[in-house]
């Protein structure tokens, strides 16, 4: 994303969210996102917070766009694998845009 302050935050349409566990030591986790951006000019953004005291991991999935860009008004499909890394031993919940999408043990 450019440092241009004219960028506007937009939504994404999430069709599916999956959590992949990579059989490594320590276990590595990847968030798989499938859906649509509002237009081809929107850039997908994923911000993930570290686990809180209740082992809740919150992912914020959204988009940025330049409101001055000339853009076709069509949905832009995407599939993104976002590595979450590894976590200390414990039981975790993963939330994406306010909805719990997974529970897992690390």
MOPEKA-V812875 format. One record per residue. N is the residue number from 1. NEAR is the number of other ideal C-beta (glycine too) atoms within 8 Angstrom. Layout:
n=N near=NEAR
n=N near=NEAR
This chain:
n=1 near=6
n=2 near=4
n=3 near=4
n=4 near=6
n=5 near=4
n=6 near=7
n=7 near=10
n=8 near=8
n=9 near=6
n=10 near=11
n=11 near=6
n=12 near=14
n=13 near=9
n=14 near=11
n=15 near=6
n=16 near=8
n=17 near=11
n=18 near=7
n=19 near=12
n=20 near=9
n=21 near=8
n=22 near=8
n=23 near=4
n=24 near=6
n=25 near=3
n=26 near=7
n=27 near=10
n=28 near=11
n=29 near=15
n=30 near=11
n=31 near=17
n=32 near=13
n=33 near=16
n=34 near=11
n=35 near=11
n=36 near=10
n=37 near=16
n=38 near=12
n=39 near=12
n=40 near=8
n=41 near=8
n=42 near=13
n=43 near=9
n=44 near=11
n=45 near=10
n=46 near=11
n=47 near=7
n=48 near=11
n=49 near=9
n=50 near=5
n=51 near=9
n=52 near=9
n=53 near=3
n=54 near=5
n=55 near=10
n=56 near=9
n=57 near=15
n=58 near=8
n=59 near=14
n=60 near=10
n=61 near=11
n=62 near=11
n=63 near=13
n=64 near=11
n=65 near=14
n=66 near=9
n=67 near=6
n=68 near=4
n=69 near=7
n=70 near=2
n=71 near=8
n=72 near=5
n=73 near=4
n=74 near=6
n=75 near=8
n=76 near=10
n=77 near=8
n=78 near=11
n=79 near=7
n=80 near=9
n=81 near=9
n=82 near=11
n=83 near=8
n=84 near=11
n=85 near=6
n=86 near=7
n=87 near=11
n=88 near=4
n=89 near=3
n=90 near=9
n=91 near=7
n=92 near=13
n=93 near=11
n=94 near=14
n=95 near=12
n=96 near=12
n=97 near=9
n=98 near=4
n=99 near=6
n=100 near=7
n=101 near=8
n=102 near=9
n=103 near=7
n=104 near=10
n=105 near=5
n=106 near=11
